[in-house]
Every structure is written in structure tokens, then in C-alpha cells.
Amino acid sequence: MSQTLELFPIGNCAASALIDDGGRYVWACAPRVDGDPFFSGLLCDRDPAHEAAQGLWSVDVEDTAEIRQSYLRNTPILSTEIVDTHGGALEIIDFCPRYRQFGRVYRPLAFIRIIRPLSGAPRLRIRCRPTFNYGERKTTTTNGSNHIRYLGGEVTMRLTTDASVGNILDERVFRLEEPIAMFLGPDEGFDADIAITTERMLRDTTVYWRSWVRTLSVPLEWQEEVIRAAITLKLCAFEETGAIVAALTTSIPEHAPAPGEPGRNWDYRYCWLRDAYYVVQALNRLGAADMLENYLGYLRNLVDQARHGHVAPVYGQMSEPKGATPAKPGLGPTVIADPGKAGHVQPVYGVGLEPVLTEWIAPHLPGYRGIGPVRIGNQAHEHLQHDVYGQIVLSTVQAFFDERLFRPATEDDFRALEPIGERAFELHDKPDASLWEFRGREAVHTYSSVMCWAACDRLGNAAARVGLPERAHYWNDRAKEIRHTIETRAWNEELGRYAATFEGDELDASLLQLIDVRFTTPDDPRMQATMAAVEKGLRRGPFMLRYAIPDDFGTPKTAFNFCTFWLIEALHLSGRSEEARELFGQMLSRRTKAGLLSEDITFDGKELWGNYPQTYSLVGLINCATLLSRPWSSVR
């Protein structure tokens, strides 16, 4: 089977993995989502079915005739059925345990595989070939009678099993005559019956996820699609700190580059405040208050860090290992900020609040389909992206009004947010790298300025809520001043529309977000003219570009899925609902077998590109489904 994005995520908000359409683990990092890939096969430039493939964990059945995969209903637990040409069949159940135990949630860095015979006696081989130092070499092993230890990486992992350890170490072919249980986790003893215990963990994990799904307020239509997207967004949370990563992968390219063209390959395993804002906004629409509350804890720590100019320690994996090469020179940001400056907020942080995400290239990983470079870290941590101040306030303001939360926001929280608002006001008309993170040019971007306006506007709402009318008046005046600036400098009188930059003429799909943040209304003539221009200039068939002009890496060659969902929302809000529903159906048809989307798609809609699963894209799916669905009252 060739390398594709037909990948099924599993996880528990501490551990995560991607399993391909052959039932093979091809991606999993340890000890965190942004750590060294323990299974790195996704970026090894070799068909995972190949005899010499590395960085995987597979169950290979001789004479395979058919493979069927699906999640257990309303869970991230994957079932893979493999049938051979002789009538033999088996089922593999893959999951990461997660359930309540001893008054807390049990979510270890652990992966469980249960292999069950269904018919006949299929012949199989188990290959477990972890790598370390970003694909440089295989781990070494030691073993006991019922376990194998994999050494060499930052974390020693132990595979405990009731299968023959020799069969796994020597990768021997054997008949499957009874179930096999495997628990891959930290180097600790497993002092229990592994078959009974993993089956119990399976039951408890199933109950946990189905109970969580029951708390969601889903739309009448597209329920399965929305539930799958919501579960996957939760898998992108690092629950220990509340961080939400943009995707589980690094360096899946946005498209196949032409010869000599630099690759659009980025590491998305970090917490962008913008992406996380959109995630909690979408899950809020489904009533998932737990995700919001946990992320707010992450934000409060960031705000406190910014107020005092403190920085978190650098995470070990952010340092370049021996043999690494720096990111290509000449592609650094035009606008760079000092991460230690009091009041400064970066667009992206590590999941442990780390501000330094030094970008370097892993030399031992050829890349997805051999398309390099494989980047670790992300240079965006050095950028000025002024929209982040708005996203902090927009994410936080609900806590002043939502009575469901364990910890509603207080006057002290409002006071802590005010420096963020002051920074937003200070920077609303200053150049930045934009939400698209241009590395070689700067401008005053309309979207960034609008988000600064939103920060001040929502602080006015929060001040009124906590009984501070003078502060409400102060922030409302600030918002009015920014609004005047935007309406004066972002409006292009000659073209009769808003531009993506002040005194500019560029088009940018983010202009569609002026409606979502309530800066304007869909029936405003200025917005209608802007929307028509954006659609005409950036739409390619059913799909939308972020922008059409060349950037630091050439001209974009794929559409950006989140922007297509923005277009669907704008079409509906402007009265073109049937067209919006038709386009939404097309987007749903482009999902992987797992029901998910990556970041980008070819203009013909035939292939997905970019990091996966992409939170932006799943947010768009949820938002459009809730907006377009018929109401529940229509069936009562």
C-alpha cells in the first residue's frame, strides 16, 4: 500500500498515534505529542508494507484478501478486520486507555492492541520496529518471558504481551489460534492478567468516550460526521496543561513541490492560540465545556507569563540533536519579537508553555513520500502576529458569562486580561506577519487589526459583567477608535471593498471572518462587495485559497480547507443556503475513511495534503454543520 493520508488517529489526550489503512502504526511520539517519533514510518519514504520498512508496528497476515476498518461507535477505538484468501480472519482492536479511576482520569502514555481470531487460523507476523532520534536508528531491545523493552529514545518503552516474545522479536510467522493482548507503555511492570486487564480497559475506555459524546449538543443533520470531528479535536488536546495542538503530525507537505522549489513543510504539533481559539469556539457550540475550561487554564498561565516577562524552560526535544541541520537560511521572519518582553504574547507555544520552538531539519527522515525537509520546531514562535491578543480575549470572555464552569472568571481575571487589551490597542495598526505567517514580508493586516478590535470590544462586555462600568466605557472607546482606523485604512475606495492590508489591494480569505467576530454584518453593502471579490479572486471550483499571490515559497498550489468552510458560512449568512449545503456536501465527500480532513486539498479535490488531522478543518466541519442543519424542532 502506498503512502497516503488514509490514517486513523487513536489517543487519550496524553498519547496519540496514527494507524494506516493496513492496520500499521506509522506515527506516534513520546513522551509527548511534540516529542521524538517512536513510530516514524509516516516520514520514512518507504511503503510500510515493504520488508525493510522501519518505524512501524504491524500485524501482517499472509495472503491478505481484504482489510476493513472502522471506529467503534462514538469512540476513537479502531477495529481493523483482515481476511485472508483461505477464509481465515482476525480483528485488531487499537486504542489508548482513558477512563476515570481513583477519582481522576487514567490516561497513560500507552497503546493497546488486542488481536482476536474470527475464523480459521490466519497466519500472521508481528513487526514492532520503533526508532529514535528522529528516525536515525532502531531502538535496541532487552526482554523477559512476557515483555520486550525498547531502549535508546528519551523514554524506554515496554511491550507486555501474552503472545510469544520470540515470535515478535524474530518476526516469525505463526498461526493465530487464540486472542493476543499487547500493552505498549512506559518501562514499568504489568502486575495483572494482561488479557483480562486490557479487555477491562477496552470496556472502560468505550464507556468513557460514549459518555462524553452524550454530553454534546449535536445538530440534527450530519451527527456522525460532527461526533467524529469532535472526538478527534479532543484527541488534539494535551490535557496535562490544557494545550491544543494544530495537528498530530509534522512536515506533511502542502503539495508536491516542483524541482528546486522549497517544500511547504511545517511542524504543527504545538499550540497556536489562533487554532485553539477556533477549536474551543466550535466545541462550545456543541456544549463541550470541559475542553474550554482546560484550555482557559493554559491561557491563564500564558497571560501570567506575559505579564511578568517569565518564560518556561525549553522542552528537551526542542533542542537540536546531534546530526540535525538548521532550517534553510533566508526564510526567517521579517518581524521578530523578544519572547521575554513583558506583555508580549507569541502566536504559538509548546504544549508545556515553552516559548522557544527552535526550528531545525531532521536529517534522517526523508519525509512523506520522500518530500523533505522534515522540520522540527516552528519559527512562528519568533513572529509578531497581532491577532493573538484578540484570540486570547475571545477564548476567555465566555468564562465571565458561562455558569456551567467550575471556575467562572472573576474581576481578578478581568484585571489580568487588561494588559492583553492594552497590547492589542497598541499594536492594532502596526505591521505583523499575519495569520498566514509570512516569513519574508510584513504589512498591517486587516484580520490582525480586526482581532485587536475584538479584544477591546469583548473586554468592554466583560467589564460590564463584573460590574466595572468605567472600565467598560474605557474599552468600548478603545474599540471604537480601532474600528474607525479599520474602516478608514482597510477600505479600498477605488476597488469598493475591504483589502487584506491597510492602504492595500490584496485579497485574503480571512476577510470573511469580519462577520464571524461581529465586526460587520452579512447584509452590510461593504461586506457584500468584499465577499464577492474574495469569492471571485480566491475560489477554485468548490475550494478556496487563503490568498493567490506568491509568498516566500512560491504560488500556492492547493486550496485551504478551513477557508472553504469560511466560504460556506458566508454563503449561508448571505442567503445562499442551498449553494452552501451543496458545497458542504462536497467537502464531506473529501474526508478520509476515518471521517477526517487534513489542511489542504488539490484544486480537483482528488487528494488531501498538509498536516493531519487538521484542527482548523475539523472546526470548519462542525461550524458549518451546526449552522446549516435543520433544527431539531423540525422532527418533533
C-alpha positions in Angstrom: 0.0 0.0 0.0 1.4 3.4 -0.9 1.9 6.3 1.5 -1.4 8.3 1.8 -3.3 10.3 4.4 -5.7 7.4 4.9 -4.8 7.4 8.6 -6.9 6.7 11.7 -5.9 8.6 14.9 -6.2 7.0 18.3 -5.4 8.7 21.6 -6.3 9.6 25.1 -5.2 13.3 25.4 -1.7 12.2 26.6 -0.7 9.6 24.0 -1.7 9.6 20.3 -0.9 7.5 17.2 -1.8 7.3 13.5 -2.7 3.9 12.1 -2.7 3.4 8.3 -5.1 1.6 6.1 -3.1 -1.7 6.6 -3.5 -1.6 10.3 0.0 -0.4 11.0 1.2 2.2 13.5 3.1 4.7 11.3 3.3 7.7 13.7 3.4 8.1 17.5 5.6 10.4 19.5 7.0 10.0 23.0 6.9 11.2 25.7 4.6 14.0 24.3 2.8 14.8 21.1 5.7 17.1 20.1 8.4 14.6 21.0 10.7 12.2 19.2 8.6 9.9 16.9 8.7 6.4 18.4 6.9 5.2 15.3 8.2 7.3 12.4 7.2 5.3 9.3 4.9 8.1 8.0 8.0 10.1 7.2 10.4 7.3 6.2 9.8 7.4 2.4 9.0 3.7 2.2 5.9 1.7 1.7 5.0 0.4 5.2 4.3 -3.0 3.7 7.9 -3.2 2.5 10.1 -5.8 4.2 12.7 -3.2 5.2 10.2 -0.6 6.4 11.1 1.0 9.8 9.3 3.0 12.4 6.1 0.9 12.5 4.1 -1.7 14.4 2.3 -4.0 12.1 0.2 -7.2 12.1 0.9 -8.7 8.7 -1.4 -11.5 7.6 -0.2 -13.9 4.9 -2.3 -13.9 1.7 -4.4 -10.9 2.7 -7.5 -10.6 0.6 -9.4 -7.8 2.3 -9.0 -5.2 5.1 -11.9 -3.4 6.7 -11.5 -0.6 9.2 -13.9 1.4 11.3 -14.1 3.1 14.7 -16.3 1.6 17.4 -19.3 3.8 17.5 -18.7 7.2 19.2 -15.1 6.3 20.3 -11.6 6.7 18.9 -11.2 2.9 19.3 -10.2 1.4 15.9 -11.3 -2.0 14.6 -9.3 -3.5 11.7 -10.6 -6.8 10.2 -8.2 -8.7 8.0 -9.4 -11.6 5.9 -7.1 -13.9 4.0 -7.7 -15.9 0.8 -8.2 -19.1 2.7 -11.2 -18.0 4.8 -9.2 -17.0 7.9 -10.0 -13.7 9.5 -8.9 -11.7 12.5 -9.8 -8.4 14.2 -7.3 -5.9 15.7 -8.6 -3.5 18.3 -6.3 -0.5 18.8 -6.8 2.2 21.5 -5.2 4.3 24.2 -6.8 3.7 27.6 -8.8 6.6 29.1 -11.3 6.3 31.9 -12.0 7.5 35.4 -10.2 5.7 38.2 -9.4 6.6 41.8 -11.1 10.0 41.4 -9.1 11.0 38.4 -8.7 10.3 34.7 -6.3 7.4 33.8 -4.6 8.4 30.5 -1.1 6.9 30.4 1.4 7.1 27.6 0.3 3.7 26.4 -1.1 1.9 23.4 -3.1 -1.3 23.5 -3.5 -3.9 20.7 -5.9 -6.8 21.0 -5.8 -9.4 18.2 -8.8 -11.7 18.0 -9.3 -14.7 15.7 -12.6 -14.5 13.9 -12.5 -17.6 11.6 -10.0 -20.2 10.6 -6.4 -19.9 11.7 -4.8 -17.0 9.9 -1.0 -16.9 9.6 0.5 -13.6 10.8 3.7 -11.9 11.6 4.0 -9.0 14.2 6.7 -6.4 13.4 7.4 -3.8 16.1 10.2 -1.6 14.9 10.4 1.6 16.9 13.0 4.3 16.0 14.6 7.1 18.0 16.5 10.4 17.4 14.0 11.3 14.6 14.4 8.1 12.6 18.2 7.9 12.9 18.2 4.3 14.0 16.1 1.5 15.5 15.8 1.0 19.3 17.7 -1.8 20.9 15.9 -4.4 22.9 16.1 -6.5 26.0 13.4 -8.9 27.0 11.9 -11.2 29.6 9.5 -14.1 29.3 6.5 -11.8 28.7 7.9 -8.4 27.8 10.2 -6.6 25.4 12.0 -3.3 26.4 12.8 -0.8 23.6 15.7 1.4 24.6 17.5 4.3 23.0 14.9 7.1 23.0 14.1 9.7 25.5 11.6 7.2 27.0 12.2 3.5 27.4 9.0 1.7 26.3 7.9 -1.8 27.4 5.7 -4.1 25.4 4.0 -6.6 27.7 2.1 -9.4 26.0 0.7 -12.9 26.3 2.0 -13.7 22.8 5.3 -15.5 22.2 8.0 -12.9 22.8 10.3 -14.9 20.5 7.7 -14.6 17.7 7.7 -10.8 18.0 11.5 -10.4 18.4 12.3 -12.7 15.4 9.2 -11.6 13.4 8.3 -15.2 12.8 5.1 -16.2 11.0 2.7 -18.1 13.3 -0.9 -19.3 13.4 -3.4 -17.2 15.4 -5.4 -19.7 17.4 -6.4 -17.6 20.4 -6.6 -13.9 21.3 -3.4 -11.9 21.9 -3.1 -8.8 24.1 -0.3 -6.3 23.9 0.3 -3.3 26.1 3.0 -0.9 25.0 3.8 1.8 27.6 6.4 3.1 30.0 9.0 0.8 31.3 7.0 -0.5 34.2 5.9 -3.9 35.3 2.4 -5.1 34.4 1.3 -6.9 37.5 -2.0 -8.2 36.3 -3.5 -10.7 33.9 -2.9 -8.9 30.6 -5.8 -10.4 28.7 -8.4 -9.7 31.4 -6.9 -6.2 32.2 -6.8 -5.0 28.6 -10.4 -6.2 27.9 -11.5 -4.3 31.0 -9.6 -1.2 29.8 -11.3 -1.6 26.5 -14.8 -1.6 28.2 -14.0 1.3 30.4 -12.5 3.4 27.6 -15.6 2.7 25.5 -17.8 3.8 28.3 -15.8 7.0 28.8 -16.0 8.1 25.2 -19.6 7.3 24.7 -20.5 9.1 27.9 -18.5 12.1 26.7 -20.3 12.1 23.4 -23.6 12.0 25.2 -22.8 15.5 26.7 -22.5 17.0 23.2 -25.4 19.1 21.8 -25.1 17.9 18.2 -27.1 19.2 15.2 -29.9 17.1 13.7 -28.1 16.5 10.5 -24.6 15.1 10.0 -24.4 13.8 13.5 -21.8 11.0 12.8 -19.6 13.5 11.0 -19.7 16.0 13.8 -19.2 13.5 16.5 -16.1 12.1 14.7 -14.7 15.6 14.3 -15.4 16.5 17.9 -13.7 13.3 19.2 -10.7 14.0 17.1 -10.4 17.6 18.3 -10.4 16.2 21.8 -7.5 13.9 20.8 -5.5 17.0 19.8 -5.6 18.3 23.4 -2.7 17.8 25.7 -4.7 17.5 28.9 -1.9 17.9 31.4 -1.6 21.6 30.6 -4.8 22.3 28.6 -2.9 23.0 25.3 -4.5 22.1 22.0 -2.2 21.3 19.1 -2.9 22.3 15.5 -2.3 18.8 14.2 -0.7 15.5 15.3 2.0 15.5 12.6 4.9 17.4 11.3 6.0 18.1 7.7 3.2 16.6 5.7 3.7 19.0 2.7 1.0 21.4 1.5 1.6 20.0 -2.0 4.3 18.2 -4.0 6.9 20.8 -4.9 8.3 21.4 -8.3 12.0 20.6 -8.8 14.1 23.2 -7.0 11.1 24.6 -5.1 11.3 24.7 -1.3 8.9 22.4 0.5 6.0 23.9 2.4 6.6 21.5 5.3 5.8 22.6 8.9 5.7 21.2 12.3 2.1 21.6 13.7 2.5 19.7 17.0 2.3 22.9 19.1 -0.4 25.1 20.5 -1.3 28.1 18.2 -3.5 30.4 20.2 -5.5 31.1 17.0 -6.1 27.5 16.2 -7.0 26.7 19.8 -9.5 29.6 19.9 -11.3 28.2 16.9 -11.3 24.7 18.4 -12.9 25.8 21.7 -15.3 28.0 19.8 -16.5 25.0 17.7 -16.7 22.7 20.7 -18.6 25.3 22.7 -21.2 25.2 20.0 -21.6 21.5 20.9 -21.6 22.2 24.6 -18.1 20.6 25.4 -17.3 22.8 28.4 -14.5 20.6 29.6 -12.3 21.5 26.6 -12.9 25.2 27.1 -12.2 25.1 30.9 -9.0 23.1 30.5 -7.7 25.4 27.7 -8.6 28.5 29.8 -6.2 27.2 32.5 -3.4 27.1 29.8 -4.3 30.6 28.8 -4.2 32.0 32.3 -0.7 30.6 32.7 0.3 32.2 29.4 -1.2 35.6 30.4 0.6 35.4 33.7 3.8 34.5 32.0 3.4 37.5 29.6 2.5 40.0 32.4 5.7 39.2 34.3 8.0 38.5 31.4 8.7 35.0 32.5 9.4 32.2 30.1 9.0 28.4 30.7 12.0 26.1 30.4 12.9 24.8 27.0 11.5 21.3 26.4 14.2 18.8 25.8 13.0 17.8 22.3 13.2 21.5 21.2 17.0 21.3 21.2 18.6 20.1 18.0 20.0 16.6 18.4 23.4 15.6 17.1 23.3 15.5 13.3 20.5 18.0 12.9 20.7 20.8 10.4 19.3 24.3 10.9 16.3 25.5 8.9 17.1 26.9 5.5 18.6 30.3 5.8 16.9 33.3 4.2 13.5 32.3 5.3 13.4 34.0 8.7 10.6 36.3 9.8 10.8 40.0 8.9 9.3 41.0 12.2 10.8 39.3 15.3 9.9 39.9 18.9 11.7 39.2 22.1 9.8 36.4 23.9 10.9 37.6 27.3 9.4 41.1 26.8 6.7 41.8 29.4 3.3 41.8 27.8 4.4 40.1 24.6 2.4 37.1 23.5 3.6 34.7 20.8 1.3 33.1 18.3 2.5 29.6 19.3 3.8 27.9 22.3 4.9 24.3 23.2 2.3 22.2 24.9 4.1 22.7 28.2 4.0 26.6 27.7 7.5 26.6 26.2 8.1 29.8 24.2 11.2 28.6 22.3 10.4 26.2 19.5 13.7 26.4 17.6 13.2 25.1 14.0 15.6 22.6 12.6 15.6 19.9 10.0 15.8 16.2 10.9 18.4 14.7 8.5 17.4 11.0 9.0 13.7 11.3 8.0 13.3 11.6 4.2 9.8 12.9 4.5 6.3 12.0 3.4 6.7 10.3 0.0 10.3 11.4 0.2 9.3 15.1 0.1 11.5 16.9 2.6 12.6 18.7 4.6 11.2 17.3 7.9 11.0 20.3 10.2 11.1 20.0 14.0 10.0 23.1 15.9 8.4 26.2 14.3 9.9 29.5 13.6 6.5 31.2 14.1 7.3 31.5 17.8 9.6 34.4 16.7 6.8 36.2 14.8 4.7 39.2 15.6 1.1 38.1 14.9 -1.1 40.7 16.5 -4.4 38.7 16.1 -3.3 36.6 19.1 -4.4 39.2 21.5 -7.9 39.0 20.2 -7.9 35.2 20.3 -6.9 35.2 24.0 -9.7 37.5 25.0 -12.3 35.8 22.7 -11.4 32.4 24.2 -11.6 33.8 27.7 -14.6 36.1 27.7 -17.1 33.2 27.8 -15.9 32.4 31.3 -17.4 35.7 32.5 -20.9 34.6 31.3 -21.0 30.7 31.5 -22.4 29.4 34.7 -21.6 25.8 33.9 -17.9 26.3 34.5 -16.2 25.0 37.7 -14.2 28.2 37.8 -16.1 31.2 36.4 -14.0 34.3 35.6 -13.7 37.0 38.3 -12.7 40.6 38.5 -9.2 39.5 39.1 -9.2 37.6 35.8 -10.5 40.7 34.1 -7.7 42.8 35.5 -5.2 40.2 34.4 -6.6 40.4 30.8 -6.4 44.2 30.6 -2.7 44.2 29.7 -3.6 42.0 26.8 -6.1 44.5 25.7 -3.6 47.3 26.0 -1.2 45.4 23.8 -4.0 44.9 21.3 -4.7 48.6 21.2 -1.0 49.4 21.0 -0.4 47.1 18.0 -3.7 47.3 16.0 -2.1 49.5 13.3 1.4 48.0 13.4 2.8 45.6 10.8 2.9 41.9 11.5 3.4 38.5 9.7 -0.4 37.9 9.5 -2.3 34.8 10.5 -0.7 33.1 7.4 2.8 33.6 9.0 4.6 35.2 6.0 8.3 34.8 6.6 9.6 37.3 4.1 7.3 40.4 4.2 5.3 42.5 6.6 2.2 44.7 6.5 -0.6 46.0 8.7 -3.1 43.1 8.1 -6.8 43.7 8.3 -7.5 40.5 10.1 -5.0 41.2 12.8 -6.4 44.6 13.3 -10.0 43.3 13.5 -8.9 40.8 16.1 -7.3 43.6 18.1 -10.7 45.4 17.9 -12.4 42.2 19.1 -10.1 42.1 22.1 -11.1 45.6 23.2 -14.8 45.1 22.3 -15.1 41.9 24.4 -13.2 43.4 27.3 -15.9 46.1 27.4 -18.5 43.3 27.7 -16.5 41.5 30.4 -16.1 44.8 32.4 -19.8 45.4 32.4 -20.4 41.8 33.5 -18.1 42.1 36.6 -19.6 45.5 37.5 -16.9 47.9 36.3 -18.8 50.5 34.2 -15.8 52.9 34.0 -13.6 50.1 32.5 -16.4 49.1 30.2 -16.6 52.7 28.9 -12.8 52.7 28.5 -12.6 49.6 26.5 -15.6 50.5 24.3 -13.9 53.7 23.4 -10.8 51.8 22.5 -12.8 49.5 20.3 -14.5 52.5 18.6 -11.1 54.0 17.8 -9.8 50.8 16.3 -13.0 50.4 14.3 -12.6 53.9 12.8 -9.0 53.1 11.8 -10.0 49.8 10.1 -12.9 51.3 8.3 -10.7 54.2 7.1 -7.5 52.4 6.2 -8.6 48.8 5.2 -11.3 50.1 2.9 -10.1 50.5 -0.7 -12.3 53.1 -2.2 -11.1 52.6 -5.7 -11.9 48.8 -5.6 -15.0 49.2 -3.5 -14.1 46.6 -0.9 -12.0 45.8 2.1 -8.4 44.9 1.4 -6.3 42.3 3.3 -3.8 45.1 4.3 -4.1 48.7 5.2 -3.9 51.0 2.1 -3.5 47.8 0.1 -5.4 45.9 -2.6 -4.7 42.3 -1.7 -7.4 39.7 -1.2 -7.3 37.3 1.7 -9.9 34.7 2.7 -9.6 35.9 6.3 -11.7 38.9 5.3 -14.7 36.6 5.5 -14.1 36.4 9.3 -15.3 40.0 9.7 -18.8 38.6 10.0 -17.9 35.8 12.5 -16.3 38.2 15.0 -19.2 40.6 14.6 -17.2 43.5 13.2 -19.8 43.7 10.4 -23.0 42.0 9.2 -23.5 39.9 6.1 -26.0 42.4 4.7 -23.6 45.3 5.0 -23.0 46.6 1.4 -19.3 46.9 2.1 -19.1 43.3 3.3 -21.2 42.0 0.4 -18.8 43.7 -2.0 -15.8 42.2 -0.2 -17.3 38.8 -0.1 -18.0 38.8 -3.8 -14.4 39.9 -4.5 -12.9 37.2 -2.2 -15.0 34.5 -3.9 -14.2 35.7 -7.4 -10.5 36.1 -6.7 -9.8 33.1 -4.4 -12.3 30.3 -5.3 -11.0 27.5 -7.4 -14.0 25.3 -8.3 -15.6 24.3 -5.0 -12.5 25.2 -3.0 -10.9 28.3 -1.5 -7.3 29.6 -1.4 -6.0 31.6 1.6 -4.5 34.0 -0.9 -3.5 33.8 -4.5 -0.3 35.9 -4.6 3.1 34.3 -4.4 4.7 34.1 -1.0 8.1 33.1 0.4 7.7 29.6 -1.1 6.1 30.4 -4.5 2.5 30.4 -5.6 0.0 28.2 -3.6 -0.9 25.1 -5.5 -3.6 23.7 -3.2 -6.7 25.0 -1.6 -7.0 25.6 2.2 -9.9 23.5 3.7 -10.7 25.9 6.5 -11.2 28.8 4.1 -13.7 26.7 2.1 -15.7 26.3 5.3 -15.5 30.0 5.8 -16.9 30.5 2.4 -19.8 28.0 3.2 -20.6 30.0 6.3 -20.6 33.3 4.4 -22.8 31.9 1.6 -25.3 30.7 4.1 -25.3 34.0 6.1 -25.8 36.0 2.9 -28.9 34.0 1.9 -27.3 31.4 -0.5 -28.1 28.5 1.8 -28.7 25.8 -0.9 -25.4 26.6 -2.5 -23.8 26.4 0.9 -25.3 23.0 1.6 -24.2 21.7 -1.8 -20.6 22.9 -1.2 -20.7 21.4 2.4 -21.6 18.0 0.9 -18.7 18.2 -1.4 -16.3 18.9 1.5 -17.7 15.9 3.4 -17.1 13.7 0.4 -13.4 14.6 0.5 -12.8 13.2 4.0 -10.6 10.2 4.6 -12.0 6.8 5.6 -11.6 7.9 9.2 -14.0 10.8 8.5 -11.3 13.5 8.8 -9.5 16.2 6.8 -6.0 17.5 6.5 -5.1 21.1 6.0 -5.1 21.3 2.1 -6.6 19.8 -0.9 -5.8 19.8 -4.6 -7.9 22.0 -6.8 -9.5 19.0 -8.4 -10.5 17.6 -5.0 -8.8 14.3 -5.5 -6.0 14.4 -2.9 -5.5 15.8 0.6 -2.2 17.3 1.6 -0.9 19.0 4.7 -0.7 18.0 8.3 -3.3 15.6 9.7 -5.7 15.6 11.3 -6.0 19.4 11.0 -8.0 21.0 13.8 -8.8 24.0 11.5 -10.6 21.8 9.0 -12.5 19.8 11.7 -13.6 23.1 13.3 -14.9 24.2 9.9 -16.9 21.0 9.5 -18.5 21.4 13.0 -19.3 25.1 12.5 -20.9 24.6 9.1 -22.9 21.5 10.2 -24.4 23.4 13.2 -25.1 26.4 11.0 -26.7 24.6 8.1 -28.6 21.8 9.9 -32.3 21.7 10.1 -33.5 22.4 13.7 -34.4 19.5 16.0 -37.9 21.0 16.2 -38.5 20.1 12.6 -38.8 16.4 13.5 -40.8 16.8 16.7 
